Amino acid sequence: MKKVSCLVLFVGLLLAFGSIAEAKKTFIKWGATSVRSGLYANTVAMASIVNKAYPGEIEVTVVETGGFIENLVRIQKKSVHLGPADAAAGYASYEGIIDYAGKPNKDLRTLWGGYITPIHIITTKKSGADTLQKLNGLPFASNPGTTSGRVIEMFLEANGIKPQYKMMGIGASVDALKSGVASGWYKAGFKDSAILDLESSMDINVIPVTKAQIDKMNEKYPGQAKSMTIPAGLFKAVTKEQLSFAYVVTDFVHKDVPADVVYKIVKAVYEGRQSLVNSLATLKEGKFDDMFGNAEKYIQVPLHPGAVKFYQEVLKVKVPDRLIPPEMEK
């Protein structure tokens, strides 16, 4: 009986210590986007780096979402702890301006500078629409709740262009172009897998934009439009270098996530950043590896205290006043 009692006690102690160890683990939900998007892989790769760096301490689960705008809402509601979104949309949300007028989200914080990436405006070849102006009246797939949907609709509206929008999901948009239900769409990502999928079965146009069109949007919606040059051959439809609409993707986090957890997440991703940019063209072309430099250049929403501590202590840099969160101000 004594042996049985000792065994029971030993098992009980193991379970107790296991429960204590599990209780110390921090579980993080990292919002991403649709699995049909090439950008989904970016979040999966970063989450994997964090999980490998802190086994038993931090466990990150990637959550499929409807897109980057949805991530901002989910972070505010704490249904995810962090996630990628357009830096300009995050700033509008934080300040409560433009389409977030009167609804400021002061709980939003930033992790790093992120990367700049194009949003390609595409049409089917058979539609005949090979310029922005020819989108007027065109059956055009649009994805509500996504950054691309937000900024491209603002961009077209600012330039007086009115397609016939058909609201649907990202995956459904690919199918809509293939079936002829829609003749146009937009998709973010440097060499996006959804566009490659379309090009494997049909001829498409990737429509260039002009600096004047970008300027026109910024006149109406200050700071919300950017552009970048994409190279010839990026897709079969891109036969020469051309200007594309672009935006900055960064990762936002709720201010209530513990500072030590955020510090470790930033540290792990920073130390693994080279593997990320070497394997993901979108991050490489967008210079994600310059995590703090891009924050200085592009970001307006304050950093999380854990991120500030990492940059100050490890990189030995001076964080601009605009990126110091209110809870750290003296």
N, C-alpha and C positions, 0 to 999 in steps of 0.2 A: 504493500500500500504506500510505503514511504517513497519507493521509486516512482510510482504512478503520480503521487502528489508533487514530487520534485519535477517530473516531466511536465505536468500541467502548469506548475509555476514558471518553469523555463519558457514554455511556449507562450504563456501569458506575458512574460517580460519582453519576449521578442516582438509580440504583437503591439505591446505598449510603446516600445522604442520605435517600431515601424510607424505607428500612428503619429508619434512626436516628430519623426523625420518628415513624414508626409505633410504634417501641419506647417512645417517651416518652409515647404516648397511654395513658391508663388506661381499661380496659374494665370497666364496672360492670353487674352484673345486678341489676335492681330487681324483686323479687317483687311480684306484684299480687294478683289473685284470679281467679275465673272470668270469661271474657269475657261471660258472660250476666248478670253483675252490673253494676249501674249504678256501683258503686265502682271498677270497672276503669278507667274513664275518668279518675278522679282521678290515678292513678299515671301513666298515659300522658301526661297534661297536664304533670305535674311533670317527668317524664323529658325531655319535649320542651323545656322551659324550660332545663334543665341543658345539653342538647346544643347548643342555640342560643347559650347564653352562653359555652361553652368548646369551640368546634369545633377539632378537632385535638389537644385536651388530654384531654377526657373524652368517652367514648362510652357512653351508657346504653342498655341493652337491657331492655325490659320483658318479664318472664317470667310467663306465666299459671300460677297455682297453684290448689290446692284451697281456699284461704282463708287467713285471718289466722293461725290456729293453726299451720297448715302452714308459714307464713312464719317463725315462731319457730324451728321445727325446721330449716328450710333455712338460716337465718342461722347457727345453731349449727354446722351441718355445712359451712358455707361454699359451699353449692351456689347461693346467692344472697348478695349482699353486704349488701343492705338490703331493707326491705319494711314495709308497714303491718301493724299488729296492734292488738288491744285493749290499752290501757294497763294495765288490771288484770291481764289474762292475762300480759303481759310482766313485770309486777312479781312475780306468783306464780312464773313461770319463773325469774326472776333470783334470787329468794330461796329457791326450792325448797320452796314451801308449797302447801297445798290439793291440787289434782290434780297438782302437780309436786313433791310431798313427796319429799325425799331426792335430788332431781335438779336442784340449782341450776345456772343458766347464768350464770356470772359474766362471760362474754365479751360479754354484751348491753349495748348503749349506745343512747341516744335522740338523735334529731336536733332535735326541736321539740315544742311542746305538742299539736299535732294539732287535732282538732275533736270535738265531741260530736254524736252522731247517733242517731236512734231505731232500734230493732229492732221492726218491725211483726209482730204475731202475727195471722195471717189464716186464715180458714176460708171454705169455699164456702157460699153462702147456703142451698143446698138441704140442707146438713148439719144446719141448725137450731142449730148451736153459735154462740151470740152472746155468751157469757160465758166466762171462763177455766175455771170449774168444769165446763162442758159439754165440755171437751176430754178428760175422762176416757173412756178406751176408744176414742177417735176415731182412725181411720187418719191418721197424722200424719207428713208427710215431714220427715226430719231429715238434715242434711248433716254427716257426721263430718269432723273436721279443720278446721271453720270456727269462728270466734269466736261467731257466732250460735248454732250448735249447742251449743257449750260452755255459754254463759251461759243460754240459754233452757231447756235441760234442767236445769241447776242451779236456775233460777228456778221451774220447774214442780215439781220434786222438793221444793224447800224449802217449797212451798205445798201439798204433798200431792196433786198432780195427776199422773195417769199416763196419757198418751195411748198409743196403739198405734204405736210408732215404726216407720217404714219408712226404712231407711238408703239414701240415694241422693245423687247429685250435685245441684248447684244447677240446672243446665239441666233435668235429669230431674224435678226437683220441680215446675217449671212445667207440664211435660207431664203429671205425675201428677195434679195438681189439675184440669187440663182434661179428662183422660180418666176421672176418678172413682176412680183407684187410691188417691188420698189425699184427705182432706177438709180438712186443715189444714196449715199450714207457717208459717215465720217468714222475714223478710227484712230485712236492714239497709239503711239509706239513706233520706235525707229524702223525696225523691220518686222512689223507685226504679223503674227501667225494667221490671224483672221483674213488679212489681205492676201497673204500667200495662198491661203486656202481658196479664196475667190479666183486668183489668177491661175490656179491649177485647172480650173474648169471653164473659165470664160475670159473674154477680153474686157479690160476696164481702163478708165482714165483716172489718173491721179492729178487733180486740178491744182495748178499753181495759184498763189495769191500774190498781191503786190504790196509794197511798202505803204502806198497811199491807202489801200484798204485796211491795213493794220492801224495806220494813224487815225483813220476815220472812226474805228471802234474805240480807240483810246480817247478820242475827243468826247465821245458820249459816255464811255465807261472807263474812267481814268485808271491806268495801270493794269487793266484786265487782259490785254492782248500782247503777245510776243510773237516773234518769228524766228525761224532758223533756216539755213540752206540745207537741202538734202541732195545727195550726190546722184549723178547719172548711174543707172543700173541698180538703184536701191530696190526697185521693183521693175518688172519688164516694161511697165507702162511709163516709167521715168527714163526717158531717152537722153535727157540732158539735165545738168544741174538746175534746180529751181527753188524758189522761195516757198516755204510752207508755214502755215499757222503753227504756233508752238505754245507750250505752257510749261511751267516748272512744277514737278511732282516732288513733294516732300512728305515726311511722315509726321503726323500730329499725334498727340497723346493727351489724355485728361490730366489736369494738374494734380488730381488726388492719387495717381499712381505713385507709390513710394519713391523717394529720390534715389535710394540705393539700388532699387530695381532698374530705374531708368539709366543710372550711371553704368550698370553692368550691360544693359542692352546696347547703349551707345559704344561702350568699350569693345564689346564683342564684334559689332558690325564694323567699327573703325579698324580693328585688327584684321578682320577678314575682308576688308573692302576690295583688295586687289583681286581676290578670287571672284568676287561678284562682277567687277567690271571686265574681267578677262573672259567670263563665260556668258555675260548678258550684254548684247550689243547696245540695247537701249541705255543701260547705265554707263557703258564705256563712252558712247558718243555724247552723252549728256554730262560727262565728267563728274559722276557721282563720287569718285574717290577724293575729290576736293571738298570734303564734307563741311568743314568750317568755312572755307573760302566762299563756297556757294551760299552759306547762311548769311555771311556778310553782304554778299552781292544781291541775293534774291529775297530773303526772308524778312517779313514785317511782324509776324506774330512772335511774342517772346518765347525763348527757349524754356524747357522744363528745368527746374533747379538741378536735377541730376545731370542733365546735359551740360549746363553751365559749369558745374563742378568738374566734369571730365575735361572740357576744353581748357579750363583755367589750370587745372592741376597737371594734366598729362601733356597737352599741347603748349602750355605756357603762353597762352594768347590773351589779349585783352578783349573781352566780349563787349560789343557796342552797347551803349545804354538802352537802345530801343529793343534789344534782345534780352535784357535782364527782366525777369518776371516780377510783378508787383510784390509777391511774397518775399523776394530777396532784396527789395529796395530798402535802404536805410533812412 
